[in-house]
Amino acid sequence: MDWKNAPYTFSGWEKHLQRIETKQQQLEALRPLPAVALQKIRESLHFEWTYNSNGIEGNSLTLQETKLVILDGMTVKGKSLREHFEAINHQDAILFIEKLAQTNTPLKTTDILDVHALVLQKIEREFAGRFRNAGVRIAGANFTPPNALKIDALTDDLLDWLCTAGRMLNPVIQAAVFHPRFVWIHPFFDGNGRTARLLSNLILLKTGYPPAIILKNDRKKYYDALNRANTGQYDKLLLLFMQATERSLDIYISNLTNTYDDYSPLSDLALEPDMPYGEEYLSLLARQGKIGAFKEGRNWVASKKAVQEYMNLRTRQRKVG
C-alpha cells in the first residue's frame, strides 16, 4: 500500500468527525478562556496523559501516585526508580511539545530527537535523543522495523508527508495516520510509543485541538489497532483517536460551561424513564463513536443531550430514506 498517497477516506465516520469539529468550534467560541480554570483542566489532563501513556508501556504508578511524583517529588514505596523518572520525564516532554505547538515551524528531525531525549532522560542517557544504529524486533507486532540505515530517509519522508499531503487532512486523521507510520519506522531502541503519542498530539495541539489521550485500559485495543494500521487499515486507530480527542474536548467544554454534571454512566442513562435504549446498546453506540461519550476508568459516560442528538439524526435519516 502506498500510504503517502492513500485517500484516507473513512466511510460512515464523517458524522463523528463533524461532531468533533463542532465541539472544537464550540471550545474556540469560549475564548478567551478563564486562566485559572484553563490551567486546572490542562494540569489534570497532563497527569492523565502521563499516567496512561506510561501505563501502556508497563509503568505501574497509579494516577494518584503519578500526581504525587510530578507535583511533590514524592517517592512511592514499592515502585521502581525508573517508574518515578518515567513520570517526571514524560511531564517534561509534554511541556516541551506545548511550546513547540505555539510555533509556526514544521516538525523537524531535531524536534523528534529532543522529545525523545526528554522521554529517556535520567533513564537511558546513552540512547536518549539518538536514532538506533542496529536492528530491533517487537514482541507481539506484525512487522519487523526497517534497517537502521534507512531511518533518516524514512523519517524525512514522513516529515515531508506531514508538510504536504498530510496538511490536507483533518488534524485527527493526520495524527492517526502519522502515529503508526512513526511506530513502524521505530527509530529508537526504546521510548518509541511514548514519543509517537507525544508527536501525534503535537499535531493536534498545533491546530488548536486538545490532546488525544489513549487510555491504559484500552492498551490491547490500541495495539490491535496499530497492527491493523500496519496492513493499511487505519479505521480502528482513527476511531481510538477520534474518541480520545472528543473525550478531551468534552472535558474542556463541560468544565468551562459548568455542565460536567450532565454526564452519567451509561448504566444510569439507561434507567432514565424516557430512554429508549438499554445499557448494552448505549455501550455499543459509545464504542462505535456514534454518540458523544468518553471513558472514566473502565466505564463509558455520556449525556442525555448526546443520546438525543443521535436519536434526532436517526429520525432525519429515516425521513430522507
WORA-V214989 format. One record per backbone hydrogen bond with DSSP energy under -0.5 kcal/mol. NH is the residue of the N-H (numbers start at 1). CO is the residue of the C=O. If there is no record, write none. Layout:
nh-><NH:NH>
co-><CO:CO>
//
This chain:
nh-><3:5:6:6:11:13:17:18:19:20:21:22:23:24:25:26:27:28:29:30:30:31:38:39:40:41:42:43:44:45:46:47:48:49:50:51:52:53:54:55:56:57:57:58:59:66:67:68:69:70:71:72:73:73:74:76:77:79:84:85:86:87:88:89:90:91:92:93:94:95:96:97:98:99:100:101:102:102:103:112:113:114:115:116:117:118:119:120:121:123:124:127:128:130:132:139:141:145:146:150:151:154:155:156:157:158:159:160:161:162:163:164:164:166:167:168:169:174:175:176:177:178:179:180:181:182:183:184:185:186:195:196:197:198:199:200:201:202:203:204:205:206:207:207:208:209:213:213:214:218:219:222:223:224:225:226:227:228:229:230:231:232:233:234:238:239:240:241:242:243:244:245:246:247:248:249:250:251:252:253:254:255:256:257:258:259:260:262:263:264:266:268:269:270:271:272:275:276:282:283:284:285:286:287:288:289:290:291:293:294:296:297:299:301:302:303:304:307:308:309:310:311:312:313:314:315:316:317:318:319:320:321>
co-><1:2:2:3:9:10:13:14:15:16:17:18:19:20:21:22:23:24:25:26:27:28:34:35:36:37:38:39:40:41:42:43:44:45:46:47:48:49:50:51:52:53:54:55:54:62:63:64:65:66:67:68:68:69:68:74:75:76:80:81:82:83:84:85:86:87:88:89:90:91:92:93:94:95:96:97:98:99:100:108:109:110:111:112:113:114:115:116:117:120:120:124:124:127:187:137:138:143:184:147:148:150:151:152:153:154:155:156:157:158:159:160:161:161:164:165:166:170:171:172:173:174:175:176:177:178:179:180:181:182:191:192:193:194:195:196:197:198:199:200:201:202:203:204:205:204:211:244:212:215:216:218:219:220:221:222:223:224:225:226:228:229:228:232:234:235:236:237:238:239:240:241:242:243:244:245:246:247:248:249:250:251:252:253:255:254:254:259:260:302:300:265:265:266:268:269:272:274:278:279:280:281:282:283:284:286:285:285:291:301:299:295:296:294:264:292:262:303:304:305:306:307:308:309:310:311:312:313:314:315:316:317>
//
